[in-house]
Amino acid sequence: MKPLAYVDFILSEAGDMAIPVLAGKVLGIFHRVCSLGHITYAMSFPRMLKTDDPAEIFGTFRFFGETKEDLADLVKKMKNDFLIRDYTIVGRPRSAPESSDTWVSFTRFRIPKEIRSGRLNNGSREYRYNLAASMPFIPCFSSSTQQNFRIYIETLTEKDPKKGGGTLDTYGLSHKRDPIFLPLF
């Protein structure tokens, strides 16, 4: 996927729902759309490298796609949900800049389960949990398992990354071994 176009979703407070909680719900809507389709979208948070405040970090979702038409289709699929309709300002798809001083890959930082495949994880869970303590996260809810969980976001920056390629998950985040770098602007 080449990040040639983008669209911004700017969140506003939803009554007593804080921005990070609303961000988790918007992420759930995005995840459902991505799970159904063949088009791949990358997700970024343009303020993540500029602030530590979760409300500012997750107040703007920036989705990237290969074409403006792909992003118009994403907007069409998401805009009928009341959380998008009532608490989100959706921009119009635009062309992404071809050059940037900084390119960022947004990845999901995972913490292993306590027991994996019948063996203990030898302390890696505690180590990774301690690393995650300082990372921004989005609180989420799984409709399939009926459980709350957190998606920790880790960033990798490059000045001149390889263009194109890379692998995304259904949350629009890069796989760490095969990242997609998005322009930061």
N, C-alpha and C positions, 0 to 999 in steps of 0.2 A: 504494500500500500504506500503510495506516495502522497504526502500531505500537501495537496495542491489547492485545497479550498477549506474554509472553516466557517463555523457559525458559533456565536456566543449565546449562552443561556445565563442570564443574570438573575440570581435569586433574591427575593425580598422576604422579610420576616413574615411568617404565617401564624399570626396570633401569638400563642405561647410556645410555638415551635421554633427553636433556635435554628440558625442557618446550617450548622453541621448536621442536624437531624433532618432538616428538609433536603439537604444535599444527599443524604443516604436514601431518602425516598425517591428523589430524582434519579439517582444512580440505579435504583431498582427498576424504574420505568425504562431507562436506557438499556439495562441488562436484558429485560424481557424482549425489547425490540431487536437487539443484537442476536439473541438466541434464536430468533425466528428466521432471520434473513441470511442472504449470501453476501451482502455488502458489508465491508469491514470499515469501522470507524475507530479513530484514535481519540482518546480523551486527554485533555491537559487542564492544568490549573495555572493560568498565567501569572497569578500573584504569589505562587508558592515560594519562589526564591527571593521574594521581596519583603515578606512578613512572616511572623510566627503565629499570628492571630487566626484561629480556625475559621472564624466568621468571614474574614477577608480572603483566606486561602480558598475556601470552598464556596464563596459567594458568586464566583463566575466559573462555569464550565465552558471550556472551549473544545468543540468537537471538530476533528479534521476528517476529511474524506478526499477521494480522488477528484470528484467533480462537485460543482455547486448543485447539480441536479440530485446527486446522491444525498447531499445534506438537506435539500428541500424535501426529499422523501422521508428522511429522519424526522424533520420538524413536523411533517404531516402526521406521522405515526405517533408522535409523542404529544402533540399540542392538545389533544382532546381530553387528556387526563386533567382533572381539576387542579392538581398541584402545579402543573405547567401553565394551564390557562389562567389561574387566579394568583399565583405567587411567583411567576417567572416572566421576565422580559426576554423574549426570543428575538435575536437579531436576524438579519437576512444573510443567507450564505454569500460569502465573498471569496475572492481569490486570495490565497495565502502568499506572503512574500517569498520570493525564490531564494533570497539570501537573508542571513541573520547573523548578528555577532555571537549569539549563543543558541545552541540547539540542545533540547532537553528530552530525555527519555523518562517517562513516568512508568514505574513498575510497581507491582504488588509485592510487598515484603511479607513473606509467609513465616508463620511460627508453627513448627511441627506439633502433632498431637503427642500426648504423653507416651502412649504406646503405639508403635507403628509396626505392622506386620509381625506381631507376636514378640517383639524385642523392645527393650527400653531405648530411648533416644540418646543415652549417654551424656546428658547435660546440655544438649544443643537447644532444647526448648527454653531452658532458663537463660542461656546466653542470648538467644535471639529475642526473647521477651524483654530482656534488659536493653538490648539495642533499640527495640521498637518503642520503648518508653518515651523517647524524645522525638519520635516521628509523628507527623500529622496523620490522622486517620478519619475515616468516614464511618459512623455507626450505621450498620445495615441490619436488615431482617430477611431471613430466608423463608419464602412462602412454602418451599418444599419440605424443609426440616422443621419449620416453626421455631427457629432459634435466632437469637441476636448474635451478631458477630461484627468484627471490625475489619475494615480494609485499610491496612497501613500503606501509605504511599512513599515510595523511595524514588529519588531522582538521580540521574546521571547526566552530567553536562559535557558537551563537546563543542569545540570551536569550529571544526570542519569534519563532521561525521560523513559516513557513507550515505548516499541518498537512496531512498527506496528500500525495498526488501523489508525484513523484519517480520515478527509474528506478534499478533495481538490476541488477548483473551476476550471473553464475552463481556468484560467490563471496560473494554477499550484501552487496557493497559498493556504495555510491552512485556514480552517475556524477557527475562534478564539475559538469557543466553543469545537472544536474537532480537536486539532492541530496534525500535523505530524512533528516530529522533525528530522532534517537532520544533519548528522555529519559535523562539521566545520573543514576543513583541507585545 
